[in-house]
Amino acid sequence: MPIHATQRRSIAILGAGRIGSALAFQLTRIGGHAVTVVARSGSVRLQQLERDRGVVSVQGERADVGIVTHFDEQAPYDLVIVTVLAHQAVPLLPALQRSAAKEILFMFNTFDPETLSDAIGVGRCTFGMPFLQADYDGEGRLAATIGAAGQKSLLGRQSLVDLFSAAGVPAAFEGDMPLWLRCHTPLCVAFQSVCSAGERRRGGCNWSEARAVAGGVKEAFALIRALGYRLYPTSKARLSRVPVWMLAGLLWGISRYRPFRELLASGRLEGRALTDAMLSAATGSKPVVRVARIAAMRPL
């Protein structure tokens, strides 16, 4: 059943990290929904949430959310939002498949969305990509920037766009979210890789690193085509035709913008997992792609 923005909904969020906490705060405090956050047992984040009895912002505002360490498969949630990383979501699939949840939203980058939708069922499964910035201070209080410069999170169902927008999270509908995510993966890894290299130097990546990552992006785009997919949206197709040196220059410059660099360098573990997913998909691809170039993108 579609979720309507004006109705109070029961929502579970798997993952109490920055994105999960920001969504929990907005959906509870602004949207008025009943939100339960599933946090990792024994984690520092769980201790912070239990101490504060919810998600607390740096301004001292508190969102009263439920806090648990295990996902209740029997609970008839209207919506489950999965905000852990793609490789961390795979072990959760059996529980999600068995669950009584009406709708499951995977909200992270993935190169293989079909594994998720096949497990859950296309009718109950949908995808999204959060475009917001969130972090904690030393006490675990949330600092979130949402909607800056017109940024909108992308969602594969209009009902979820309405739900998020009503909760103060600007969102837009994307008609082919799985393909969008697959084609975004090379850029996601590239940004994480050059920013991770730049953060190690406290100034930016070097030209050799930027050029190697740019070559990996081009090869990853070739992999997507070899797998039988088109590059989507058209901006990705145009980017695939840009010379390596030009793309390298873009990545080199991005790694020198400190706020962007610090934010994306924290995602290097995700970048490694996404690189491994692309390398796995490249096995036996026709035509054959140069896997060494894709491997060179892997954040260190």
VEXGU-126598 format. One record per residue (C-alpha): residue number from 1; residue in three letters; z, x, y. Coordinates in pm, whole numbers, plus 50000, padded with zeros to 5 digits. Layout:
# VEXGU-126598
<rec resi="NUM" resn="ALA" w="Z" u="X" v="Y"/>
...
//
This chain:
# VEXGU-126598
<rec resi="1" resn="MET" w="50000" u="50000" v="50000"/>
<rec resi="2" resn="PRO" w="49908" u="50147" v="50342"/>
<rec resi="3" resn="ILE" w="50192" u="50258" v="50565"/>
<rec resi="4" resn="HIS" w="50214" u="50079" v="50899"/>
<rec resi="5" resn="ALA" w="50357" u="50262" v="51198"/>
<rec resi="6" resn="THR" w="50566" u="49965" v="51311"/>
<rec resi="7" resn="GLN" w="50753" u="49922" v="50982"/>
<rec resi="8" resn="ARG" w="51062" u="50123" v="50890"/>
<rec resi="9" resn="ARG" w="50977" u="50330" v="50587"/>
<rec resi="10" resn="SER" w="51161" u="50527" v="50322"/>
<rec resi="11" resn="ILE" w="51028" u="50883" v="50333"/>
<rec resi="12" resn="ALA" w="51113" u="51196" v="50133"/>
<rec resi="13" resn="ILE" w="51017" u="51541" v="50257"/>
<rec resi="14" resn="LEU" w="50995" u="51816" v="49995"/>
<rec resi="15" resn="GLY" w="51062" u="52138" v="50180"/>
<rec resi="16" resn="ALA" w="51327" u="52191" v="50449"/>
<rec resi="17" resn="GLY" w="51146" u="52473" v="50627"/>
<rec resi="18" resn="ARG" w="51014" u="52474" v="50980"/>
<rec resi="19" resn="ILE" w="50740" u="52216" v="50930"/>
<rec resi="20" resn="GLY" w="50947" u="51993" v="50703"/>
<rec resi="21" resn="SER" w="51242" u="52000" v="50944"/>
<rec resi="22" resn="ALA" w="51023" u="51924" v="51245"/>
<rec resi="23" resn="LEU" w="50861" u="51628" v="51070"/>
<rec resi="24" resn="ALA" w="51199" u="51501" v="50949"/>
<rec resi="25" resn="PHE" w="51334" u="51517" v="51305"/>
<rec resi="26" resn="GLN" w="51040" u="51330" v="51455"/>
<rec resi="27" resn="LEU" w="51007" u="51067" v="51184"/>
<rec resi="28" resn="THR" w="51378" u="50991" v="51198"/>
<rec resi="29" resn="ARG" w="51469" u="51018" v="51564"/>
<rec resi="30" resn="ILE" w="51145" u="50896" v="51721"/>
<rec resi="31" resn="GLY" w="50986" u="50699" v="51439"/>
<rec resi="32" resn="GLY" w="51308" u="50533" v="51322"/>
<rec resi="33" resn="HIS" w="51233" u="50586" v="50952"/>
<rec resi="34" resn="ALA" w="51482" u="50657" v="50672"/>
<rec resi="35" resn="VAL" w="51411" u="51019" v="50583"/>
<rec resi="36" resn="THR" w="51552" u="51225" v="50297"/>
<rec resi="37" resn="VAL" w="51500" u="51602" v="50299"/>
<rec resi="38" resn="VAL" w="51489" u="51789" v="49967"/>
<rec resi="39" resn="ALA" w="51615" u="52144" v="50029"/>
<rec resi="40" resn="ARG" w="51636" u="52435" v="49789"/>
<rec resi="41" resn="SER" w="51973" u="52460" v="49615"/>
<rec resi="42" resn="GLY" w="52183" u="52752" v="49739"/>
<rec resi="43" resn="SER" w="51958" u="52825" v="50037"/>
<rec resi="44" resn="VAL" w="52082" u="52912" v="50384"/>
<rec resi="45" resn="ARG" w="51877" u="52623" v="50518"/>
<rec resi="46" resn="LEU" w="52059" u="52378" v="50292"/>
<rec resi="47" resn="GLN" w="52392" u="52508" v="50419"/>
<rec resi="48" resn="GLN" w="52278" u="52460" v="50778"/>
<rec resi="49" resn="LEU" w="52158" u="52105" v="50716"/>
<rec resi="50" resn="GLU" w="52480" u="52011" v="50536"/>
<rec resi="51" resn="ARG" w="52691" u="52165" v="50811"/>
<rec resi="52" resn="ASP" w="52506" u="51970" v="51081"/>
<rec resi="53" resn="ARG" w="52472" u="51653" v="50869"/>
<rec resi="54" resn="GLY" w="52103" u="51646" v="50960"/>
<rec resi="55" resn="VAL" w="51844" u="51831" v="51165"/>
<rec resi="56" resn="VAL" w="51975" u="51947" v="51503"/>
<rec resi="57" resn="SER" w="51749" u="52060" v="51786"/>
<rec resi="58" resn="VAL" w="51821" u="52345" v="52027"/>
<rec resi="59" resn="GLN" w="51885" u="52073" v="52287"/>
<rec resi="60" resn="GLY" w="52170" u="51941" v="52071"/>
<rec resi="61" resn="GLU" w="51992" u="51625" v="51955"/>
<rec resi="62" resn="ARG" w="52054" u="51532" v="51592"/>
<rec resi="63" resn="ALA" w="51834" u="51347" v="51345"/>
<rec resi="64" resn="ASP" w="52052" u="51186" v="51080"/>
<rec resi="65" resn="VAL" w="51857" u="51258" v="50761"/>
<rec resi="66" resn="GLY" w="51961" u="51242" v="50399"/>
<rec resi="67" resn="ILE" w="52003" u="51585" v="50241"/>
<rec resi="68" resn="VAL" w="51959" u="51644" v="49866"/>
<rec resi="69" resn="THR" w="51871" u="51934" v="49638"/>
<rec resi="70" resn="HIS" w="51673" u="51740" v="49377"/>
<rec resi="71" resn="PHE" w="51384" u="51499" v="49414"/>
<rec resi="72" resn="ASP" w="51471" u="51155" v="49275"/>
<rec resi="73" resn="GLU" w="51172" u="51047" v="49066"/>
<rec resi="74" resn="GLN" w="51308" u="50693" v="49035"/>
<rec resi="75" resn="ALA" w="51345" u="50631" v="49409"/>
<rec resi="76" resn="PRO" w="51065" u="50400" v="49532"/>
<rec resi="77" resn="TYR" w="50980" u="50603" v="49842"/>
<rec resi="78" resn="ASP" w="50706" u="50460" v="50059"/>
<rec resi="79" resn="LEU" w="50589" u="50814" v="50131"/>
<rec resi="80" resn="VAL" w="50661" u="51162" v="49998"/>
<rec resi="81" resn="ILE" w="50552" u="51450" v="50224"/>
<rec resi="82" resn="VAL" w="50520" u="51787" v="50049"/>
<rec resi="83" resn="THR" w="50548" u="52074" v="50298"/>
<rec resi="84" resn="VAL" w="50612" u="52366" v="50064"/>
<rec resi="85" resn="LEU" w="50328" u="52614" v="50014"/>
<rec resi="86" resn="ALA" w="50038" u="52536" v="49781"/>
<rec resi="87" resn="HIS" w="50151" u="52766" v="49499"/>
<rec resi="88" resn="GLN" w="50506" u="52629" v="49527"/>
<rec resi="89" resn="ALA" w="50380" u="52271" v="49496"/>
<rec resi="90" resn="VAL" w="50222" u="52320" v="49153"/>
<rec resi="91" resn="PRO" w="50557" u="52323" v="48964"/>
<rec resi="92" resn="LEU" w="50648" u="51998" v="49142"/>
<rec resi="93" resn="LEU" w="50342" u="51810" v="49015"/>
<rec resi="94" resn="PRO" w="50496" u="51669" v="48693"/>
<rec resi="95" resn="ALA" w="50788" u="51517" v="48886"/>
<rec resi="96" resn="LEU" w="50557" u="51382" v="49155"/>
<rec resi="97" resn="GLN" w="50327" u="51239" v="48891"/>
<rec resi="98" resn="ARG" w="50616" u="51057" v="48724"/>
<rec resi="99" resn="SER" w="50770" u="50943" v="49050"/>
<rec resi="100" resn="ALA" w="50786" u="50586" v="49178"/>
<rec resi="101" resn="ALA" w="50661" u="50697" v="49522"/>
<rec resi="102" resn="LYS" w="50386" u="50478" v="49663"/>
<rec resi="103" resn="GLU" w="50203" u="50756" v="49850"/>
<rec resi="104" resn="ILE" w="50216" u="51136" v="49837"/>
<rec resi="105" resn="LEU" w="50097" u="51352" v="50127"/>
<rec resi="106" resn="PHE" w="50033" u="51721" v="50063"/>
<rec resi="107" resn="MET" w="50061" u="51891" v="50401"/>
<rec resi="108" resn="PHE" w="49964" u="52257" v="50363"/>
<rec resi="109" resn="ASN" w="49655" u="52470" v="50323"/>
<rec resi="110" resn="THR" w="49500" u="52485" v="49977"/>
<rec resi="111" resn="PHE" w="49179" u="52623" v="49830"/>
<rec resi="112" resn="ASP" w="49203" u="52395" v="49528"/>
<rec resi="113" resn="PRO" w="49297" u="52041" v="49640"/>
<rec resi="114" resn="GLU" w="49147" u="51888" v="49325"/>
<rec resi="115" resn="THR" w="49431" u="52027" v="49111"/>
<rec resi="116" resn="LEU" w="49673" u="51823" v="49322"/>
<rec resi="117" resn="SER" w="49470" u="51504" v="49348"/>
<rec resi="118" resn="ASP" w="49382" u="51508" v="48977"/>
<rec resi="119" resn="ALA" w="49750" u="51531" v="48888"/>
<rec resi="120" resn="ILE" w="49865" u="51255" v="49122"/>
<rec resi="121" resn="GLY" w="49559" u="51032" v="49134"/>
<rec resi="122" resn="VAL" w="49323" u="50993" v="49427"/>
<rec resi="123" resn="GLY" w="49459" u="50649" v="49512"/>
<rec resi="124" resn="ARG" w="49813" u="50774" v="49565"/>
<rec resi="125" resn="CYS" w="49738" u="51125" v="49692"/>
<rec resi="126" resn="THR" w="49621" u="51236" v="50033"/>
<rec resi="127" resn="PHE" w="49613" u="51557" v="50236"/>
<rec resi="128" resn="GLY" w="49697" u="51676" v="50584"/>
<rec resi="129" resn="MET" w="49728" u="51987" v="50799"/>
<rec resi="130" resn="PRO" w="50015" u="52020" v="51048"/>
<rec resi="131" resn="PHE" w="49931" u="52163" v="51388"/>
<rec resi="132" resn="LEU" w="50268" u="52219" v="51550"/>
<rec resi="133" resn="GLN" w="50496" u="52514" v="51614"/>
<rec resi="134" resn="ALA" w="50854" u="52513" v="51490"/>
<rec resi="135" resn="ASP" w="51127" u="52770" v="51443"/>
<rec resi="136" resn="TYR" w="51507" u="52795" v="51420"/>
<rec resi="137" resn="ASP" w="51755" u="52979" v="51636"/>
<rec resi="138" resn="GLY" w="52034" u="53188" v="51485"/>
<rec resi="139" resn="GLU" w="52237" u="52877" v="51410"/>
<rec resi="140" resn="GLY" w="51956" u="52695" v="51233"/>
<rec resi="141" resn="ARG" w="51883" u="52461" v="51524"/>
<rec resi="142" resn="LEU" w="51523" u="52346" v="51549"/>
<rec resi="143" resn="ALA" w="51291" u="52451" v="51832"/>
<rec resi="144" resn="ALA" w="50962" u="52264" v="51802"/>
<rec resi="145" resn="THR" w="50654" u="52250" v="52020"/>
<rec resi="146" resn="ILE" w="50444" u="51946" v="51934"/>
<rec resi="147" resn="GLY" w="50118" u="51843" v="52094"/>
<rec resi="148" resn="ALA" w="50083" u="52154" v="52311"/>
<rec resi="149" resn="ALA" w="49733" u="52200" v="52458"/>
<rec resi="150" resn="GLY" w="49626" u="51874" v="52296"/>
<rec resi="151" resn="GLN" w="49691" u="51993" v="51942"/>
<rec resi="152" resn="LYS" w="49678" u="51721" v="51679"/>
<rec resi="153" resn="SER" w="49774" u="51735" v="51315"/>
<rec resi="154" resn="LEU" w="49495" u="51627" v="51081"/>
<rec resi="155" resn="LEU" w="49548" u="51355" v="50822"/>
<rec resi="156" resn="GLY" w="49326" u="51203" v="50556"/>
<rec resi="157" resn="ARG" w="49431" u="50841" v="50614"/>
<rec resi="158" resn="GLN" w="49431" u="50641" v="50935"/>
<rec resi="159" resn="SER" w="49756" u="50468" v="50837"/>
<rec resi="160" resn="LEU" w="49928" u="50808" v="50836"/>
<rec resi="161" resn="VAL" w="49770" u="50898" v="51170"/>
<rec resi="162" resn="ASP" w="49930" u="50583" v="51313"/>
<rec resi="163" resn="LEU" w="50264" u="50664" v="51149"/>
<rec resi="164" resn="PHE" w="50277" u="51022" v="51280"/>
<rec resi="165" resn="SER" w="50153" u="50931" v="51627"/>
<rec resi="166" resn="ALA" w="50421" u="50662" v="51663"/>
<rec resi="167" resn="ALA" w="50680" u="50927" v="51571"/>
<rec resi="168" resn="GLY" w="50565" u="51157" v="51851"/>
<rec resi="169" resn="VAL" w="50346" u="51381" v="51636"/>
<rec resi="170" resn="PRO" w="49991" u="51359" v="51776"/>
<rec resi="171" resn="ALA" w="49747" u="51323" v="51488"/>
<rec resi="172" resn="ALA" w="49380" u="51263" v="51418"/>
<rec resi="173" resn="PHE" w="49190" u="51127" v="51120"/>
<rec resi="174" resn="GLU" w="48982" u="51370" v="50914"/>
<rec resi="175" resn="GLY" w="48740" u="51201" v="50677"/>
<rec resi="176" resn="ASP" w="48708" u="51488" v="50429"/>
<rec resi="177" resn="MET" w="49046" u="51654" v="50436"/>
<rec resi="178" resn="PRO" w="49011" u="51835" v="50098"/>
<rec resi="179" resn="LEU" w="48689" u="52007" v="50204"/>
<rec resi="180" resn="TRP" w="48835" u="52082" v="50547"/>
<rec resi="181" resn="LEU" w="49129" u="52260" v="50384"/>
<rec resi="182" resn="ARG" w="48912" u="52458" v="50143"/>
<rec resi="183" resn="CYS" w="48690" u="52581" v="50427"/>
<rec resi="184" resn="HIS" w="48988" u="52659" v="50649"/>
<rec resi="185" resn="THR" w="49151" u="52880" v="50385"/>
<rec resi="186" resn="PRO" w="48949" u="53197" v="50466"/>
<rec resi="187" resn="LEU" w="49044" u="53174" v="50835"/>
<rec resi="188" resn="CYS" w="49406" u="53095" v="50752"/>
<rec resi="189" resn="VAL" w="49428" u="53409" v="50539"/>
<rec resi="190" resn="ALA" w="49242" u="53617" v="50797"/>
<rec resi="191" resn="PHE" w="49480" u="53521" v="51077"/>
<rec resi="192" resn="GLN" w="49784" u="53589" v="50860"/>
<rec resi="193" resn="SER" w="49644" u="53923" v="50748"/>
<rec resi="194" resn="VAL" w="49558" u="54071" v="51088"/>
<rec resi="195" resn="CYS" w="49876" u="53933" v="51242"/>
<rec resi="196" resn="SER" w="50086" u="54080" v="50961"/>
<rec resi="197" resn="ALA" w="49917" u="54418" v="51014"/>
<rec resi="198" resn="GLY" w="49965" u="54386" v="51390"/>
<rec resi="199" resn="GLU" w="50331" u="54299" v="51355"/>
<rec resi="200" resn="ARG" w="50391" u="54611" v="51147"/>
<rec resi="201" resn="ARG" w="50261" u="54814" v="51442"/>
<rec resi="202" resn="ARG" w="50422" u="54593" v="51706"/>
<rec resi="203" resn="GLY" w="50095" u="54578" v="51891"/>
<rec resi="204" resn="GLY" w="49801" u="54460" v="51683"/>
<rec resi="205" resn="CYS" w="49585" u="54551" v="51385"/>
<rec resi="206" resn="ASN" w="49342" u="54842" v="51404"/>
<rec resi="207" resn="TRP" w="48965" u="54806" v="51405"/>
<rec resi="208" resn="SER" w="48925" u="54911" v="51041"/>
<rec resi="209" resn="GLU" w="49164" u="54636" v="50929"/>
<rec resi="210" resn="ALA" w="48998" u="54375" v="51149"/>
<rec resi="211" resn="ARG" w="48654" u="54464" v="51015"/>
<rec resi="212" resn="ALA" w="48768" u="54454" v="50650"/>
<rec resi="213" resn="VAL" w="48925" u="54111" v="50699"/>
<rec resi="214" resn="ALA" w="48616" u="53984" v="50882"/>
<rec resi="215" resn="GLY" w="48401" u="54095" v="50587"/>
<rec resi="216" resn="GLY" w="48636" u="53908" v="50358"/>
<rec resi="217" resn="VAL" w="48597" u="53588" v="50561"/>
<rec resi="218" resn="LYS" w="48220" u="53609" v="50534"/>
<rec resi="219" resn="GLU" w="48241" u="53665" v="50157"/>
<rec resi="220" resn="ALA" w="48489" u="53379" v="50116"/>
<rec resi="221" resn="PHE" w="48247" u="53148" v="50296"/>
<rec resi="222" resn="ALA" w="47979" u="53267" v="50053"/>
<rec resi="223" resn="LEU" w="48217" u="53183" v="49767"/>
<rec resi="224" resn="ILE" w="48260" u="52826" v="49894"/>
<rec resi="225" resn="ARG" w="47883" u="52783" v="49892"/>
<rec resi="226" resn="ALA" w="47858" u="52945" v="49547"/>
<rec resi="227" resn="LEU" w="48104" u="52687" v="49419"/>
<rec resi="228" resn="GLY" w="47870" u="52413" v="49533"/>
<rec resi="229" resn="TYR" w="48039" u="52308" v="49858"/>
<rec resi="230" resn="ARG" w="47900" u="52299" v="50208"/>
<rec resi="231" resn="LEU" w="48085" u="52468" v="50491"/>
<rec resi="232" resn="TYR" w="48271" u="52204" v="50688"/>
<rec resi="233" resn="PRO" w="48299" u="52124" v="50970"/>
<rec resi="234" resn="THR" w="47989" u="52259" v="51140"/>
<rec resi="235" resn="SER" w="48200" u="52509" v="51336"/>
<rec resi="236" resn="LYS" w="48271" u="52689" v="51006"/>
<rec resi="237" resn="ALA" w="47900" u="52699" v="50924"/>
<rec resi="238" resn="ARG" w="47829" u="52850" v="51265"/>
<rec resi="239" resn="LEU" w="48108" u="53103" v="51218"/>
<rec resi="240" resn="SER" w="47959" u="53210" v="50885"/>
<rec resi="241" resn="ARG" w="47648" u="53325" v="51074"/>
<rec resi="242" resn="VAL" w="47841" u="53536" v="51326"/>
<rec resi="243" resn="PRO" w="47799" u="53914" v="51275"/>
<rec resi="244" resn="VAL" w="48091" u="54089" v="51110"/>
<rec resi="245" resn="TRP" w="48159" u="54303" v="51417"/>
<rec resi="246" resn="MET" w="48190" u="53995" v="51637"/>
<rec resi="247" resn="LEU" w="48430" u="53821" v="51402"/>
<rec resi="248" resn="ALA" w="48626" u="54145" v="51371"/>
<rec resi="249" resn="GLY" w="48656" u="54157" v="51749"/>
<rec resi="250" resn="LEU" w="48798" u="53805" v="51753"/>
<rec resi="251" resn="LEU" w="49056" u="53891" v="51486"/>
<rec resi="252" resn="TRP" w="49143" u="54220" v="51658"/>
<rec resi="253" resn="GLY" w="49212" u="54031" v="51982"/>
<rec resi="254" resn="ILE" w="49415" u="53756" v="51817"/>
<rec resi="255" resn="SER" w="49645" u="54012" v="51656"/>
<rec resi="256" resn="ARG" w="49736" u="54137" v="52004"/>
<rec resi="257" resn="TYR" w="49861" u="53802" v="52132"/>
<rec resi="258" resn="ARG" w="50231" u="53837" v="52059"/>
<rec resi="259" resn="PRO" w="50339" u="53469" v="52016"/>
<rec resi="260" resn="PHE" w="50045" u="53401" v="51784"/>
<rec resi="261" resn="ARG" w="50098" u="53728" v="51597"/>
<rec resi="262" resn="GLU" w="50468" u="53670" v="51534"/>
<rec resi="263" resn="LEU" w="50408" u="53312" v="51419"/>
<rec resi="264" resn="LEU" w="50128" u="53389" v="51173"/>
<rec resi="265" resn="ALA" w="50274" u="53715" v="51042"/>
<rec resi="266" resn="SER" w="50554" u="53505" v="50891"/>
<rec resi="267" resn="GLY" w="50292" u="53341" v="50666"/>
<rec resi="268" resn="ARG" w="50186" u="53652" v="50478"/>
<rec resi="269" resn="LEU" w="50328" u="53523" v="50147"/>
<rec resi="270" resn="GLU" w="50112" u="53213" v="50183"/>
<rec resi="271" resn="GLY" w="49816" u="53435" v="50266"/>
<rec resi="272" resn="ARG" w="49866" u="53638" v="49949"/>
<rec resi="273" resn="ALA" w="49880" u="53325" v="49734"/>
<rec resi="274" resn="LEU" w="49570" u="53176" v="49899"/>
<rec resi="275" resn="THR" w="49382" u="53503" v="49850"/>
<rec resi="276" resn="ASP" w="49474" u="53498" v="49481"/>
<rec resi="277" resn="ALA" w="49348" u="53137" v="49460"/>
<rec resi="278" resn="MET" w="49012" u="53239" v="49606"/>
<rec resi="279" resn="LEU" w="48986" u="53535" v="49370"/>
<rec resi="280" resn="SER" w="49061" u="53309" v="49074"/>
<rec resi="281" resn="ALA" w="48792" u="53065" v="49185"/>
<rec resi="282" resn="ALA" w="48544" u="53352" v="49221"/>
<rec resi="283" resn="THR" w="48565" u="53435" v="48849"/>
<rec resi="284" resn="GLY" w="48230" u="53338" v="48700"/>
<rec resi="285" resn="SER" w="48093" u="53192" v="49023"/>
<rec resi="286" resn="LYS" w="47715" u="53169" v="49051"/>
<rec resi="287" resn="PRO" w="47580" u="53346" v="49245"/>
<rec resi="288" resn="VAL" w="47829" u="53627" v="49202"/>
<rec resi="289" resn="VAL" w="48034" u="53711" v="49510"/>
<rec resi="290" resn="ARG" w="48181" u="54048" v="49600"/>
<rec resi="291" resn="VAL" w="48544" u="53988" v="49508"/>
<rec resi="292" resn="ALA" w="48656" u="54326" v="49644"/>
<rec resi="293" resn="ARG" w="48577" u="54203" v="49994"/>
<rec resi="294" resn="ILE" w="48788" u="53892" v="49945"/>
<rec resi="295" resn="ALA" w="49071" u="54098" v="49796"/>
<rec resi="296" resn="ALA" w="49066" u="54317" v="50109"/>
<rec resi="297" resn="MET" w="49183" u="54015" v="50310"/>
<rec resi="298" resn="ARG" w="49514" u="53993" v="50125"/>
<rec resi="299" resn="PRO" w="49803" u="54041" v="50370"/>
<rec resi="300" resn="LEU" w="50022" u="54341" v="50295"/>
//
